[in-house]
Amino acid sequence: MALRIVVPEDLIMDGQCAFPVVGDVAEYALRFYPRGDTDTGPGDLPDFGSDVTGEIENLDDRPVRSMLFRGAGFTAFVKSADELRGPVHLRGYFEADFAALLPESARVTGSIRRRQLITHTRHADPDGRYRSAGTYTLSEVPDGKAGLRTGLVPAPPPVSGPFAGTGWVEMVAPRDGPWIRESGILVELDPLNPDSAGA
């Protein structure tokens, strides 16, 4: 069974993850977000979500617990206020993360079967700030694409500020119209060892 994994824009643009290409073998430091444990992100959308079965290993006894979730061909890091033990069936979504932030065993390696571009659209509040969760859409990745657009636009510094007239600009969310950002790639990954739990 292929895993659907959100590979965020910052991991790709920082060079932590190669731009996903169908047929490539990729390894991701893997986090799983159970449904309801996050207020932002695409977790409740059917195209992003996964129903997965596996074993839970608790790493601590804090109110929000750190756990390892081992399933067919993967091990993912999970944080949840719910006490999860033993065999579980969870609904949520997988996301690649910075390897330095997760336990070494929270990994998956597999072959990329499919990739889709994730576009996140938000509209500004009346005060010009972007507080709404917005909407996520998926589309095919155009041939030759190797980077992602942030949707930021250049803004000159304030006229009374120290950088006025220097040619320096700041990249900001658009002040007019929606903020349309290519926020990542949704990868369908066939784990290399689908019949064994992640190590």
Contacts in CASP RR format, 6 or more apart in sequence:
PFRMAT RR
TARGET T0000
AUTHOR 0000-0000-0000
METHOD contacts of the structure
MODEL  1
MALRIVVPEDLIMDGQCAFPVVGDVAEYALRFYPRGDTDTGPGDLPDFGS
DVTGEIENLDDRPVRSMLFRGAGFTAFVKSADELRGPVHLRGYFEADFAA
LLPESARVTGSIRRRQLITHTRHADPDGRYRSAGTYTLSEVPDGKAGLRT
GLVPAPPPVSGPFAGTGWVEMVAPRDGPWIRESGILVELDPLNPDSAGA
1 72 0 8 1.000
1 194 0 8 1.000
2 113 0 8 1.000
2 114 0 8 1.000
2 188 0 8 1.000
2 189 0 8 1.000
2 190 0 8 1.000
3 50 0 8 1.000
3 52 0 8 1.000
3 74 0 8 1.000
3 94 0 8 1.000
3 108 0 8 1.000
3 188 0 8 1.000
3 189 0 8 1.000
3 191 0 8 1.000
4 47 0 8 1.000
4 48 0 8 1.000
4 49 0 8 1.000
4 50 0 8 1.000
4 93 0 8 1.000
4 94 0 8 1.000
4 186 0 8 1.000
4 187 0 8 1.000
4 188 0 8 1.000
4 189 0 8 1.000
5 28 0 8 1.000
5 30 0 8 1.000
5 94 0 8 1.000
5 95 0 8 1.000
5 96 0 8 1.000
5 108 0 8 1.000
5 186 0 8 1.000
5 187 0 8 1.000
5 188 0 8 1.000
5 189 0 8 1.000
6 42 0 8 1.000
6 48 0 8 1.000
6 93 0 8 1.000
6 94 0 8 1.000
6 95 0 8 1.000
6 96 0 8 1.000
6 118 0 8 1.000
6 184 0 8 1.000
6 185 0 8 1.000
6 186 0 8 1.000
6 187 0 8 1.000
7 17 0 8 1.000
7 20 0 8 1.000
7 28 0 8 1.000
7 95 0 8 1.000
7 96 0 8 1.000
7 184 0 8 1.000
7 185 0 8 1.000
7 186 0 8 1.000
7 187 0 8 1.000
8 95 0 8 1.000
8 96 0 8 1.000
8 183 0 8 1.000
8 184 0 8 1.000
9 148 0 8 1.000
9 150 0 8 1.000
9 181 0 8 1.000
9 182 0 8 1.000
9 183 0 8 1.000
9 184 0 8 1.000
11 17 0 8 1.000
11 96 0 8 1.000
11 97 0 8 1.000
11 98 0 8 1.000
12 18 0 8 1.000
12 19 0 8 1.000
12 20 0 8 1.000
12 147 0 8 1.000
12 148 0 8 1.000
12 184 0 8 1.000
12 185 0 8 1.000
13 147 0 8 1.000
13 148 0 8 1.000
16 98 0 8 1.000
16 99 0 8 1.000
17 26 0 8 1.000
17 28 0 8 1.000
17 96 0 8 1.000
18 24 0 8 1.000
18 26 0 8 1.000
19 145 0 8 1.000
19 146 0 8 1.000
19 147 0 8 1.000
19 185 0 8 1.000
20 26 0 8 1.000
20 112 0 8 1.000
20 115 0 8 1.000
20 185 0 8 1.000
20 187 0 8 1.000
21 112 0 8 1.000
21 115 0 8 1.000
22 112 0 8 1.000
22 113 0 8 1.000
22 114 0 8 1.000
22 115 0 8 1.000
23 111 0 8 1.000
23 112 0 8 1.000
23 113 0 8 1.000
24 111 0 8 1.000
24 112 0 8 1.000
25 109 0 8 1.000
25 110 0 8 1.000
25 111 0 8 1.000
25 112 0 8 1.000
25 192 0 8 1.000
26 109 0 8 1.000
26 110 0 8 1.000
26 111 0 8 1.000
26 112 0 8 1.000
26 187 0 8 1.000
26 189 0 8 1.000
27 107 0 8 1.000
27 108 0 8 1.000
27 109 0 8 1.000
27 110 0 8 1.000
28 96 0 8 1.000
28 97 0 8 1.000
28 107 0 8 1.000
28 108 0 8 1.000
28 109 0 8 1.000
28 189 0 8 1.000
29 77 0 8 1.000
29 96 0 8 1.000
29 97 0 8 1.000
29 98 0 8 1.000
29 99 0 8 1.000
29 101 0 8 1.000
29 102 0 8 1.000
29 106 0 8 1.000
29 107 0 8 1.000
30 74 0 8 1.000
30 75 0 8 1.000
30 76 0 8 1.000
30 77 0 8 1.000
30 94 0 8 1.000
30 95 0 8 1.000
30 96 0 8 1.000
30 97 0 8 1.000
30 102 0 8 1.000
30 106 0 8 1.000
30 107 0 8 1.000
30 108 0 8 1.000
31 76 0 8 1.000
31 77 0 8 1.000
31 78 0 8 1.000
31 94 0 8 1.000
31 95 0 8 1.000
31 96 0 8 1.000
31 97 0 8 1.000
31 102 0 8 1.000
31 106 0 8 1.000
32 52 0 8 1.000
32 69 0 8 1.000
32 76 0 8 1.000
32 77 0 8 1.000
32 78 0 8 1.000
32 90 0 8 1.000
32 92 0 8 1.000
32 93 0 8 1.000
32 94 0 8 1.000
32 95 0 8 1.000
33 43 0 8 1.000
33 78 0 8 1.000
33 92 0 8 1.000
33 93 0 8 1.000
33 94 0 8 1.000
33 95 0 8 1.000
34 78 0 8 1.000
34 80 0 8 1.000
34 82 0 8 1.000
34 90 0 8 1.000
34 91 0 8 1.000
34 92 0 8 1.000
35 43 0 8 1.000
35 44 0 8 1.000
35 49 0 8 1.000
35 90 0 8 1.000
35 91 0 8 1.000
35 92 0 8 1.000
35 93 0 8 1.000
36 44 0 8 1.000
37 79 0 8 1.000
37 80 0 8 1.000
37 81 0 8 1.000
39 133 0 8 1.000
40 133 0 8 1.000
41 133 0 8 1.000
41 136 0 8 1.000
42 48 0 8 1.000
42 49 0 8 1.000
42 93 0 8 1.000
42 118 0 8 1.000
42 136 0 8 1.000
43 49 0 8 1.000
43 92 0 8 1.000
43 93 0 8 1.000
45 136 0 8 1.000
47 138 0 8 1.000
47 186 0 8 1.000
48 93 0 8 1.000
48 136 0 8 1.000
48 186 0 8 1.000
49 91 0 8 1.000
49 92 0 8 1.000
49 93 0 8 1.000
50 91 0 8 1.000
50 92 0 8 1.000
50 93 0 8 1.000
50 94 0 8 1.000
51 89 0 8 1.000
51 90 0 8 1.000
51 91 0 8 1.000
51 92 0 8 1.000
52 69 0 8 1.000
52 71 0 8 1.000
52 89 0 8 1.000
52 90 0 8 1.000
52 92 0 8 1.000
53 71 0 8 1.000
53 72 0 8 1.000
53 87 0 8 1.000
53 88 0 8 1.000
53 89 0 8 1.000
53 90 0 8 1.000
54 69 0 8 1.000
54 70 0 8 1.000
54 71 0 8 1.000
54 72 0 8 1.000
54 87 0 8 1.000
54 88 0 8 1.000
54 89 0 8 1.000
54 90 0 8 1.000
54 197 0 8 1.000
55 69 0 8 1.000
55 70 0 8 1.000
55 71 0 8 1.000
55 86 0 8 1.000
55 87 0 8 1.000
55 88 0 8 1.000
55 197 0 8 1.000
56 67 0 8 1.000
56 68 0 8 1.000
56 69 0 8 1.000
56 70 0 8 1.000
56 78 0 8 1.000
56 84 0 8 1.000
56 85 0 8 1.000
56 86 0 8 1.000
56 87 0 8 1.000
56 88 0 8 1.000
57 67 0 8 1.000
57 68 0 8 1.000
57 70 0 8 1.000
58 65 0 8 1.000
58 66 0 8 1.000
58 67 0 8 1.000
58 84 0 8 1.000
58 85 0 8 1.000
59 65 0 8 1.000
59 66 0 8 1.000
59 67 0 8 1.000
59 68 0 8 1.000
59 103 0 8 1.000
60 66 0 8 1.000
63 81 0 8 1.000
64 79 0 8 1.000
64 80 0 8 1.000
64 81 0 8 1.000
65 79 0 8 1.000
65 80 0 8 1.000
65 81 0 8 1.000
65 83 0 8 1.000
65 84 0 8 1.000
66 77 0 8 1.000
66 78 0 8 1.000
66 79 0 8 1.000
67 77 0 8 1.000
67 78 0 8 1.000
67 79 0 8 1.000
67 80 0 8 1.000
67 84 0 8 1.000
68 75 0 8 1.000
68 76 0 8 1.000
68 77 0 8 1.000
68 78 0 8 1.000
68 103 0 8 1.000
68 105 0 8 1.000
68 106 0 8 1.000
69 75 0 8 1.000
69 76 0 8 1.000
69 77 0 8 1.000
69 78 0 8 1.000
69 88 0 8 1.000
69 90 0 8 1.000
70 197 0 8 1.000
70 198 0 8 1.000
71 197 0 8 1.000
71 198 0 8 1.000
72 191 0 8 1.000
72 194 0 8 1.000
72 195 0 8 1.000
72 196 0 8 1.000
72 197 0 8 1.000
73 108 0 8 1.000
73 191 0 8 1.000
73 192 0 8 1.000
73 193 0 8 1.000
73 194 0 8 1.000
73 195 0 8 1.000
73 196 0 8 1.000
73 197 0 8 1.000
73 198 0 8 1.000
74 94 0 8 1.000
74 107 0 8 1.000
74 108 0 8 1.000
74 191 0 8 1.000
74 198 0 8 1.000
75 105 0 8 1.000
75 106 0 8 1.000
75 107 0 8 1.000
75 108 0 8 1.000
75 197 0 8 1.000
75 198 0 8 1.000
75 199 0 8 1.000
76 94 0 8 1.000
76 106 0 8 1.000
76 108 0 8 1.000
77 97 0 8 1.000
77 102 0 8 1.000
77 103 0 8 1.000
77 106 0 8 1.000
78 84 0 8 1.000
84 90 0 8 1.000
105 198 0 8 1.000
105 199 0 8 1.000
107 198 0 8 1.000
108 189 0 8 1.000
108 191 0 8 1.000
108 198 0 8 1.000
109 191 0 8 1.000
109 192 0 8 1.000
110 189 0 8 1.000
110 190 0 8 1.000
110 191 0 8 1.000
110 192 0 8 1.000
111 189 0 8 1.000
111 190 0 8 1.000
111 192 0 8 1.000
112 187 0 8 1.000
112 188 0 8 1.000
112 189 0 8 1.000
113 188 0 8 1.000
113 189 0 8 1.000
113 190 0 8 1.000
114 187 0 8 1.000
114 188 0 8 1.000
115 141 0 8 1.000
115 185 0 8 1.000
115 186 0 8 1.000
115 187 0 8 1.000
115 188 0 8 1.000
116 138 0 8 1.000
116 139 0 8 1.000
116 140 0 8 1.000
116 141 0 8 1.000
116 185 0 8 1.000
116 186 0 8 1.000
117 138 0 8 1.000
117 139 0 8 1.000
117 140 0 8 1.000
117 141 0 8 1.000
117 142 0 8 1.000
117 145 0 8 1.000
117 148 0 8 1.000
117 182 0 8 1.000
117 184 0 8 1.000
117 185 0 8 1.000
117 186 0 8 1.000
118 136 0 8 1.000
118 137 0 8 1.000
118 138 0 8 1.000
118 182 0 8 1.000
118 183 0 8 1.000
118 184 0 8 1.000
118 185 0 8 1.000
118 186 0 8 1.000
119 136 0 8 1.000
119 137 0 8 1.000
119 138 0 8 1.000
119 139 0 8 1.000
119 180 0 8 1.000
119 181 0 8 1.000
119 182 0 8 1.000
119 183 0 8 1.000
120 134 0 8 1.000
120 135 0 8 1.000
120 136 0 8 1.000
120 180 0 8 1.000
120 181 0 8 1.000
120 182 0 8 1.000
120 183 0 8 1.000
121 134 0 8 1.000
121 135 0 8 1.000
121 137 0 8 1.000
121 178 0 8 1.000
121 179 0 8 1.000
121 180 0 8 1.000
121 181 0 8 1.000
122 130 0 8 1.000
122 132 0 8 1.000
122 133 0 8 1.000
122 134 0 8 1.000
122 135 0 8 1.000
122 178 0 8 1.000
122 179 0 8 1.000
122 181 0 8 1.000
123 130 0 8 1.000
123 132 0 8 1.000
123 134 0 8 1.000
123 177 0 8 1.000
123 178 0 8 1.000
123 179 0 8 1.000
124 130 0 8 1.000
124 173 0 8 1.000
124 175 0 8 1.000
124 177 0 8 1.000
124 178 0 8 1.000
124 179 0 8 1.000
125 131 0 8 1.000
125 132 0 8 1.000
128 175 0 8 1.000
130 173 0 8 1.000
130 179 0 8 1.000
136 183 0 8 1.000
138 186 0 8 1.000
141 185 0 8 1.000
147 182 0 8 1.000
148 182 0 8 1.000
148 183 0 8 1.000
148 184 0 8 1.000
148 185 0 8 1.000
149 180 0 8 1.000
149 181 0 8 1.000
149 182 0 8 1.000
150 171 0 8 1.000
150 181 0 8 1.000
150 182 0 8 1.000
151 173 0 8 1.000
151 174 0 8 1.000
151 179 0 8 1.000
151 180 0 8 1.000
151 181 0 8 1.000
151 182 0 8 1.000
152 171 0 8 1.000
152 172 0 8 1.000
152 173 0 8 1.000
152 174 0 8 1.000
153 171 0 8 1.000
153 172 0 8 1.000
153 173 0 8 1.000
153 174 0 8 1.000
153 175 0 8 1.000
154 169 0 8 1.000
154 170 0 8 1.000
154 171 0 8 1.000
154 172 0 8 1.000
155 169 0 8 1.000
155 170 0 8 1.000
155 171 0 8 1.000
155 172 0 8 1.000
155 175 0 8 1.000
156 164 0 8 1.000
156 165 0 8 1.000
156 167 0 8 1.000
156 169 0 8 1.000
157 163 0 8 1.000
157 164 0 8 1.000
157 165 0 8 1.000
157 166 0 8 1.000
157 168 0 8 1.000
157 169 0 8 1.000
157 170 0 8 1.000
158 164 0 8 1.000
173 179 0 8 1.000
END
